[in-house]
Amino acid sequence: MASSIDHAAIEALERSHDVLRAFNGTEEQLCSVIDDREALIFRSGVQISATVMDRAPQLRLLVRAGSGLDNVDVEHATRRGIRIVRVPGSSAQPVAEFTFALLLSLVRQVSLGDRLLRQGHWPKAQLGGPLVTGKTLGIVGVGNIGRRVGELAVAWGMRAIGCVAVPSDAISTALAARGIELTDFETVVSQADFLCLHVPLDHVTHHMVDARVLSHMKQGSYLINVARGGVVDEKALYAELVEGSKLRGAAIDVHESEGEGSISPFGELPNVVLTPHIGAMALDAQRLIGARVVALVAAHQQGELEKTLRPDELVQQEMTINEGEL
């Protein structure tokens, strides 16, 4: 196991299998323990490289306890005949709820108020913020998570607009039934009071929010990133927050540099809310993910994995993952 998952799931796996723990290990650490392993369980925060996989000649299964595959060499796994499955279904609701937690903390300056109060200040008059009701929430990547975010926005009385990589009439109709308007990326960026990112990180989405995009955002708008750190050009975002005129603030759960010892360049800015990649860490959801990981490993051992897989868990390894999923 390259990452920690729900404790009950770890105990269940250890009762039925020979399990080695190497949580958040470096490439060297993973290589030192994986040589005789048949399956590897991982989350974000660890790199499953070709080097790691090649140290395990018996490796046949990679289980991503979540959705994102930007930290695994999918092409190499395909060449090696290593099956990759993921467990995305339980992440949409916690990430959507956390998106709104960040949004509200940012717009109402909850984190800043908390810090100042702990320092003995009472800055009540300086901590006002706008209502979200009546504002436009823009969703870049209206997949499983983005759709749920849009539904929550509509429930809050907001206008929800979004975009996907490959739009279609069927997608537009399905989103409209949820109160979400499908449009193009440029429209979402320019009209959103709150711009939320919900796309995977790949060669297309890397730094998709750069200085040019930031310059086209609405005056006084906010950016919320719970996708992947590399989706945003952090240098450009920092410059906009410090010297620009468009963004009022940003909430960032995912970072280009993550892990113990990483210090965010945004830490000094009062108009930024920072969290350590915890969007999916609702305990209820983690229990469901852990139970599903146990079931998938058991199915693989019994030779029934293909029969057990749900459509959203199946990774077409010659393709990237679906637009809008995290």
C-alpha positions as a Markdown table, in Angstrom:
| # | Residue | x | y | z |
|---|---|---|---|---|
| 1 | Met | 0.0 | 0.0 | 0.0 |
| 2 | Ala | 1.5 | 3.3 | -1.2 |
| 3 | Ser | -1.1 | 5.4 | 0.5 |
| 4 | Ser | -3.2 | 5.2 | 3.6 |
| 5 | Ile | -7.0 | 4.5 | 3.2 |
| 6 | Asp | -9.8 | 3.9 | 5.7 |
| 7 | His | -8.4 | 2.1 | 8.8 |
| 8 | Ala | -11.1 | -0.6 | 8.7 |
| 9 | Ala | -10.3 | -1.3 | 5.1 |
| 10 | Ile | -6.6 | -1.7 | 5.9 |
| 11 | Glu | -7.4 | -4.1 | 8.7 |
| 12 | Ala | -9.7 | -6.1 | 6.3 |
| 13 | Leu | -6.9 | -6.3 | 3.7 |
| 14 | Glu | -4.3 | -7.4 | 6.3 |
| 15 | Arg | -6.6 | -10.2 | 7.5 |
| 16 | Ser | -6.8 | -11.7 | 4.0 |
| 17 | His | -3.6 | -10.7 | 2.3 |
| 18 | Asp | 0.1 | -10.2 | 2.8 |
| 19 | Val | 0.1 | -6.4 | 3.1 |
| 20 | Leu | 3.2 | -4.1 | 3.2 |
| 21 | Arg | 2.7 | -0.4 | 4.1 |
| 22 | Ala | 4.8 | 2.3 | 2.4 |
| 23 | Phe | 2.6 | 5.3 | 2.8 |
| 24 | Asn | 3.6 | 8.3 | 0.7 |
| 25 | Gly | 6.9 | 6.6 | 0.0 |
| 26 | Thr | 9.5 | 8.0 | -2.4 |
| 27 | Glu | 10.3 | 6.1 | -5.6 |
| 28 | Glu | 13.3 | 4.6 | -3.8 |
| 29 | Gln | 11.2 | 3.5 | -0.9 |
| 30 | Leu | 8.5 | 2.0 | -3.0 |
| 31 | Cys | 11.1 | 0.1 | -5.1 |
| 32 | Ser | 12.6 | -1.4 | -2.0 |
| 33 | Val | 9.3 | -3.1 | -0.9 |
| 34 | Ile | 7.4 | -3.8 | -4.1 |
| 35 | Asp | 9.5 | -6.5 | -5.7 |
| 36 | Asp | 7.2 | -9.5 | -4.9 |
| 37 | Arg | 3.8 | -7.6 | -4.8 |
| 38 | Glu | 0.9 | -8.5 | -7.1 |
| 39 | Ala | -1.3 | -5.4 | -6.3 |
| 40 | Leu | -0.6 | -1.8 | -5.3 |
| 41 | Ile | -3.1 | 0.5 | -3.7 |
| 42 | Phe | -2.5 | 4.3 | -3.9 |
| 43 | Arg | -4.0 | 7.8 | -3.7 |
| 44 | Ser | -2.6 | 11.2 | -4.6 |
| 45 | Gly | 0.7 | 12.2 | -3.0 |
| 46 | Val | 2.8 | 9.3 | -4.4 |
| 47 | Gln | 4.2 | 8.7 | -7.8 |
| 48 | Ile | 3.6 | 5.3 | -9.4 |
| 49 | Ser | 6.4 | 5.5 | -12.0 |
| 50 | Ala | 7.6 | 3.0 | -14.6 |
| 51 | Thr | 10.6 | 2.5 | -12.4 |
| 52 | Val | 8.4 | 1.4 | -9.5 |
| 53 | Met | 6.3 | -0.9 | -11.7 |
| 54 | Asp | 9.4 | -2.5 | -13.2 |
| 55 | Arg | 10.7 | -3.5 | -9.8 |
| 56 | Ala | 7.6 | -5.7 | -9.4 |
| 57 | Pro | 7.6 | -8.4 | -12.1 |
| 58 | Gln | 4.4 | -10.0 | -10.6 |
| 59 | Leu | 2.5 | -6.7 | -10.4 |
| 60 | Arg | -0.9 | -7.1 | -12.1 |
| 61 | Leu | -3.3 | -4.6 | -10.4 |
| 62 | Leu | -3.1 | -0.9 | -9.5 |
| 63 | Val | -6.1 | 0.3 | -7.4 |
| 64 | Arg | -6.5 | 4.1 | -7.2 |
| 65 | Ala | -8.5 | 4.9 | -4.1 |
| 66 | Gly | -10.1 | 7.9 | -5.8 |
| 67 | Ser | -10.2 | 9.1 | -9.4 |
| 68 | Gly | -7.1 | 11.1 | -10.6 |
| 69 | Leu | -4.5 | 9.2 | -12.5 |
| 70 | Asp | -2.0 | 12.1 | -13.0 |
| 71 | Asn | 0.5 | 10.4 | -10.6 |
| 72 | Val | 0.6 | 7.0 | -12.4 |
| 73 | Asp | 2.3 | 6.1 | -15.7 |
| 74 | Val | -0.8 | 4.7 | -17.4 |
| 75 | Glu | 1.0 | 4.1 | -20.7 |
| 76 | His | 3.7 | 2.0 | -19.0 |
| 77 | Ala | 1.1 | 0.0 | -17.1 |
| 78 | Thr | -0.7 | -0.7 | -20.3 |
| 79 | Arg | 2.5 | -2.0 | -21.9 |
| 80 | Arg | 3.1 | -4.2 | -18.9 |
| 81 | Gly | -0.4 | -5.6 | -18.9 |
| 82 | Ile | -1.1 | -4.2 | -15.4 |
| 83 | Arg | -4.8 | -3.5 | -14.8 |
| 84 | Ile | -5.7 | -0.1 | -13.4 |
| 85 | Val | -9.0 | 0.5 | -11.6 |
| 86 | Arg | -10.2 | 3.5 | -9.7 |
| 87 | Val | -12.9 | 4.3 | -7.1 |
| 88 | Pro | -14.4 | 7.6 | -8.1 |
| 89 | Gly | -18.0 | 7.2 | -7.2 |
| 90 | Ser | -17.8 | 8.3 | -3.5 |
| 91 | Ser | -15.8 | 11.4 | -4.2 |
| 92 | Ala | -18.3 | 13.7 | -5.9 |
| 93 | Gln | -20.4 | 14.7 | -2.9 |
| 94 | Pro | -17.6 | 15.4 | -0.4 |
| 95 | Val | -15.6 | 17.4 | -3.0 |
| 96 | Ala | -18.7 | 19.3 | -4.0 |
| 97 | Glu | -19.5 | 20.1 | -0.4 |
| 98 | Phe | -15.9 | 21.1 | 0.2 |
| 99 | Thr | -15.9 | 23.4 | -2.8 |
| 100 | Phe | -18.7 | 25.3 | -1.1 |
| 101 | Ala | -16.9 | 25.3 | 2.2 |
| 102 | Leu | -13.9 | 26.9 | 0.5 |
| 103 | Leu | -16.1 | 29.4 | -1.4 |
| 104 | Leu | -18.0 | 30.5 | 1.7 |
| 105 | Ser | -14.8 | 30.7 | 3.8 |
| 106 | Leu | -13.2 | 32.8 | 1.1 |
| 107 | Val | -16.1 | 35.2 | 0.3 |
| 108 | Arg | -17.0 | 35.8 | 4.0 |
| 109 | Gln | -13.3 | 35.9 | 5.1 |
| 110 | Val | -13.8 | 33.1 | 7.7 |
| 111 | Ser | -10.2 | 32.0 | 7.8 |
| 112 | Leu | -8.9 | 35.5 | 8.0 |
| 113 | Gly | -11.3 | 36.4 | 10.8 |
| 114 | Asp | -10.3 | 33.3 | 12.7 |
| 115 | Arg | -6.6 | 34.1 | 12.4 |
| 116 | Leu | -7.0 | 37.7 | 13.5 |
| 117 | Leu | -9.3 | 36.9 | 16.4 |
| 118 | Arg | -6.7 | 34.4 | 17.7 |
| 119 | Gln | -4.2 | 37.3 | 17.7 |
| 120 | Gly | -6.5 | 39.4 | 19.9 |
| 121 | His | -8.0 | 41.5 | 17.1 |
| 122 | Trp | -11.7 | 42.3 | 16.6 |
| 123 | Pro | -11.9 | 43.2 | 12.9 |
| 124 | Lys | -15.7 | 43.0 | 12.5 |
| 125 | Ala | -16.1 | 46.1 | 10.4 |
| 126 | Gln | -13.3 | 45.0 | 7.9 |
| 127 | Leu | -14.6 | 41.5 | 7.2 |
| 128 | Gly | -17.7 | 42.0 | 5.1 |
| 129 | Gly | -18.3 | 40.1 | 1.9 |
| 130 | Pro | -20.9 | 39.7 | -0.8 |
| 131 | Leu | -23.8 | 37.3 | -0.8 |
| 132 | Val | -23.5 | 34.3 | -3.1 |
| 133 | Thr | -27.2 | 34.2 | -3.9 |
| 134 | Gly | -27.8 | 35.8 | -7.2 |
| 135 | Lys | -24.2 | 35.5 | -8.3 |
| 136 | Thr | -22.8 | 33.3 | -11.2 |
| 137 | Leu | -20.9 | 30.2 | -10.4 |
| 138 | Gly | -18.7 | 29.0 | -13.3 |
| 139 | Ile | -17.7 | 25.3 | -13.5 |
| 140 | Val | -14.7 | 24.3 | -15.6 |
| 141 | Gly | -15.3 | 20.5 | -16.0 |
| 142 | Val | -19.0 | 19.6 | -15.4 |
| 143 | Gly | -18.4 | 15.9 | -14.8 |
| 144 | Asn | -19.4 | 13.9 | -11.7 |
| 145 | Ile | -18.1 | 16.5 | -9.3 |
| 146 | Gly | -18.9 | 19.6 | -11.3 |
| 147 | Arg | -22.5 | 18.6 | -11.8 |
| 148 | Arg | -23.0 | 18.2 | -8.1 |
| 149 | Val | -21.3 | 21.6 | -7.5 |
| 150 | Gly | -23.7 | 23.1 | -10.0 |
| 151 | Glu | -26.7 | 21.5 | -8.3 |
| 152 | Leu | -25.6 | 23.0 | -5.0 |
| 153 | Ala | -25.1 | 26.4 | -6.6 |
| 154 | Val | -28.7 | 26.3 | -7.9 |
| 155 | Ala | -30.0 | 25.4 | -4.4 |
| 156 | Trp | -28.2 | 28.5 | -3.1 |
| 157 | Gly | -30.0 | 30.6 | -5.7 |
| 158 | Met | -27.0 | 31.1 | -7.9 |
| 159 | Arg | -26.8 | 30.9 | -11.7 |
| 160 | Ala | -24.7 | 27.9 | -12.6 |
| 161 | Ile | -22.8 | 27.8 | -15.9 |
| 162 | Gly | -20.2 | 25.3 | -17.0 |
| 163 | Cys | -18.2 | 23.8 | -19.8 |
| 164 | Val | -16.8 | 20.4 | -20.9 |
| 165 | Ala | -14.1 | 19.3 | -23.3 |
| 166 | Val | -16.5 | 17.7 | -25.8 |
| 167 | Pro | -19.9 | 19.3 | -25.6 |
| 168 | Ser | -23.0 | 17.7 | -27.1 |
| 169 | Asp | -26.7 | 18.2 | -27.1 |
| 170 | Ala | -27.2 | 15.2 | -24.8 |
| 171 | Ile | -24.8 | 16.8 | -22.2 |
| 172 | Ser | -26.5 | 20.1 | -22.5 |
| 173 | Thr | -30.0 | 18.6 | -22.0 |
| 174 | Ala | -28.8 | 16.6 | -19.0 |
| 175 | Leu | -27.2 | 19.6 | -17.4 |
| 176 | Ala | -30.2 | 21.9 | -18.1 |
| 177 | Ala | -32.4 | 19.4 | -16.2 |
| 178 | Arg | -30.2 | 20.2 | -13.2 |
| 179 | Gly | -30.4 | 23.9 | -13.7 |
| 180 | Ile | -26.9 | 24.2 | -15.2 |
| 181 | Glu | -26.3 | 26.0 | -18.5 |
| 182 | Leu | -23.6 | 24.5 | -20.8 |
| 183 | Thr | -21.5 | 27.0 | -22.5 |
| 184 | Asp | -17.9 | 27.4 | -23.6 |
| 185 | Phe | -14.7 | 27.9 | -21.6 |
| 186 | Glu | -14.3 | 31.6 | -22.5 |
| 187 | Thr | -17.9 | 32.4 | -21.4 |
| 188 | Val | -17.5 | 30.6 | -18.1 |
| 189 | Val | -14.3 | 32.5 | -17.3 |
| 190 | Ser | -15.6 | 35.9 | -18.3 |
| 191 | Gln | -19.0 | 35.7 | -16.6 |
| 192 | Ala | -18.3 | 33.8 | -13.4 |
| 193 | Asp | -18.3 | 35.6 | -10.1 |
| 194 | Phe | -16.9 | 32.3 | -8.7 |
| 195 | Leu | -14.8 | 30.2 | -11.0 |
| 196 | Cys | -14.5 | 26.5 | -9.8 |
| 197 | Leu | -12.1 | 24.1 | -11.4 |
| 198 | His | -13.0 | 20.4 | -11.6 |
| 199 | Val | -10.8 | 18.9 | -14.4 |
| 200 | Pro | -8.2 | 16.2 | -14.3 |
| 201 | Leu | -4.5 | 17.1 | -14.8 |
| 202 | Asp | -3.1 | 16.1 | -18.2 |
| 203 | His | -1.2 | 17.6 | -21.1 |
| 204 | Val | -4.3 | 19.6 | -22.2 |
| 205 | Thr | -5.3 | 21.0 | -18.8 |
| 206 | His | -1.8 | 21.8 | -17.5 |
| 207 | His | -1.7 | 25.5 | -16.7 |
| 208 | Met | -5.0 | 26.0 | -18.5 |
| 209 | Val | -5.6 | 28.9 | -16.1 |
| 210 | Asp | -2.7 | 31.1 | -16.9 |
| 211 | Ala | -2.1 | 34.9 | -17.0 |
| 212 | Arg | -4.2 | 35.3 | -20.2 |
| 213 | Val | -7.2 | 33.4 | -18.7 |
| 214 | Leu | -6.9 | 35.3 | -15.4 |
| 215 | Ser | -6.9 | 38.6 | -17.3 |
| 216 | His | -10.3 | 37.7 | -18.8 |
| 217 | Met | -12.0 | 36.9 | -15.5 |
| 218 | Lys | -14.7 | 39.1 | -14.2 |
| 219 | Gln | -13.8 | 42.1 | -12.1 |
| 220 | Gly | -13.9 | 41.2 | -8.4 |
| 221 | Ser | -14.3 | 37.5 | -9.0 |
| 222 | Tyr | -12.9 | 34.5 | -7.0 |
| 223 | Leu | -11.1 | 31.4 | -8.1 |
| 224 | Ile | -11.6 | 28.0 | -6.3 |
| 225 | Asn | -9.3 | 25.1 | -7.3 |
| 226 | Val | -10.1 | 21.7 | -6.0 |
| 227 | Ala | -8.9 | 19.9 | -9.1 |
| 228 | Arg | -5.1 | 19.6 | -9.3 |
| 229 | Gly | -2.4 | 22.1 | -8.6 |
| 230 | Gly | -0.9 | 22.0 | -12.1 |
| 231 | Val | -4.2 | 23.1 | -13.7 |
| 232 | Val | -3.3 | 26.7 | -12.5 |
| 233 | Asp | -0.2 | 28.6 | -13.3 |
| 234 | Glu | 0.6 | 29.5 | -9.7 |
| 235 | Lys | 3.1 | 32.2 | -10.6 |
| 236 | Ala | 0.5 | 33.9 | -12.7 |
| 237 | Leu | -2.1 | 33.5 | -10.0 |
| 238 | Tyr | 0.2 | 35.0 | -7.4 |
| 239 | Ala | 1.0 | 38.0 | -9.6 |
| 240 | Glu | -2.7 | 38.6 | -10.3 |
| 241 | Leu | -3.6 | 38.4 | -6.6 |
| 242 | Val | -0.7 | 40.8 | -5.6 |
| 243 | Glu | -0.5 | 43.2 | -8.5 |
| 244 | Gly | -3.6 | 42.5 | -10.7 |
| 245 | Ser | -7.1 | 44.1 | -10.6 |
| 246 | Lys | -9.4 | 41.2 | -11.5 |
| 247 | Leu | -9.4 | 38.6 | -8.7 |
| 248 | Arg | -10.6 | 39.5 | -5.2 |
| 249 | Gly | -9.3 | 36.2 | -3.8 |
| 250 | Ala | -8.6 | 32.5 | -4.3 |
| 251 | Ala | -9.2 | 29.2 | -2.4 |
| 252 | Ile | -6.7 | 26.5 | -3.1 |
| 253 | Asp | -6.9 | 22.9 | -1.9 |
| 254 | Val | -4.5 | 21.5 | -4.5 |
| 255 | His | -1.0 | 22.7 | -5.2 |
| 256 | Glu | 1.8 | 22.3 | -7.7 |
| 257 | Ser | 4.1 | 21.3 | -4.8 |
| 258 | Glu | 2.4 | 19.1 | -2.2 |
| 259 | Gly | 3.5 | 17.1 | 0.9 |
| 260 | Glu | 5.1 | 17.6 | 4.2 |
| 261 | Gly | 7.6 | 20.5 | 4.2 |
| 262 | Ser | 6.0 | 22.2 | 1.2 |
| 263 | Ile | 5.4 | 25.9 | 1.9 |
| 264 | Ser | 2.8 | 27.6 | -0.3 |
| 265 | Pro | 3.8 | 30.9 | -1.9 |
| 266 | Phe | 0.3 | 32.1 | -1.1 |
| 267 | Gly | 0.6 | 31.6 | 2.6 |
| 268 | Glu | 1.4 | 35.3 | 3.2 |
| 269 | Leu | -1.7 | 36.6 | 1.3 |
| 270 | Pro | -4.8 | 37.5 | 3.4 |
| 271 | Asn | -7.2 | 37.0 | 0.5 |
| 272 | Val | -6.3 | 33.3 | 0.0 |
| 273 | Val | -7.7 | 30.2 | 1.8 |
| 274 | Leu | -5.3 | 27.2 | 1.8 |
| 275 | Thr | -6.0 | 23.6 | 2.6 |
| 276 | Pro | -3.8 | 20.5 | 2.1 |
| 277 | His | -5.7 | 18.5 | -0.6 |
| 278 | Ile | -8.6 | 17.4 | 1.6 |
| 279 | Gly | -11.5 | 17.8 | -0.7 |
| 280 | Ala | -12.5 | 14.2 | -0.7 |
| 281 | Met | -11.5 | 13.5 | 3.0 |
| 282 | Ala | -15.1 | 13.3 | 4.4 |
| 283 | Leu | -15.0 | 10.3 | 6.7 |
| 284 | Asp | -18.2 | 8.8 | 5.4 |
| 285 | Ala | -16.9 | 8.8 | 1.9 |
| 286 | Gln | -13.5 | 7.4 | 2.9 |
| 287 | Arg | -15.3 | 4.4 | 4.5 |
| 288 | Leu | -17.1 | 3.7 | 1.3 |
| 289 | Ile | -14.0 | 4.0 | -0.8 |
| 290 | Gly | -12.1 | 1.7 | 1.5 |
| 291 | Ala | -14.8 | -0.9 | 1.4 |
| 292 | Arg | -14.8 | -0.8 | -2.4 |
| 293 | Val | -11.0 | -1.2 | -2.5 |
| 294 | Val | -11.3 | -4.3 | -0.4 |
| 295 | Ala | -14.0 | -5.7 | -2.7 |
| 296 | Leu | -11.9 | -5.0 | -5.8 |
| 297 | Val | -8.8 | -6.7 | -4.5 |
| 298 | Ala | -10.9 | -9.7 | -3.5 |
| 299 | Ala | -12.5 | -9.9 | -7.0 |
| 300 | His | -9.1 | -9.7 | -8.6 |
| 301 | Gln | -7.8 | -12.6 | -6.4 |
| 302 | Gln | -10.9 | -14.6 | -7.5 |
| 303 | Gly | -10.4 | -13.9 | -11.2 |
| 304 | Glu | -13.7 | -12.0 | -11.3 |
| 305 | Leu | -12.5 | -8.4 | -11.5 |
| 306 | Glu | -14.0 | -7.6 | -14.9 |
| 307 | Lys | -17.4 | -8.9 | -13.8 |
| 308 | Thr | -17.2 | -6.7 | -10.7 |
| 309 | Leu | -16.1 | -3.4 | -12.2 |
| 310 | Arg | -18.6 | -0.6 | -12.4 |
| 311 | Pro | -18.6 | 1.6 | -15.5 |
| 312 | Asp | -16.9 | 4.6 | -13.8 |
| 313 | Glu | -14.2 | 2.4 | -12.3 |
| 314 | Leu | -13.1 | 1.0 | -15.6 |
| 315 | Val | -10.0 | 2.8 | -16.9 |
| 316 | Gln | -9.6 | 2.7 | -20.7 |
| 317 | Gln | -5.9 | 2.6 | -20.5 |
| 318 | Glu | -5.3 | 3.8 | -24.0 |
| 319 | Met | -7.2 | 7.0 | -23.2 |
| 320 | Thr | -7.1 | 9.8 | -20.6 |
| 321 | Ile | -9.9 | 9.9 | -17.9 |
| 322 | Asn | -13.1 | 11.6 | -18.6 |
| 323 | Glu | -13.4 | 15.4 | -18.7 |
| 324 | Gly | -14.6 | 16.9 | -15.4 |
| 325 | Glu | -13.7 | 14.0 | -13.1 |
| 326 | Leu | -11.2 | 14.4 | -10.3 |
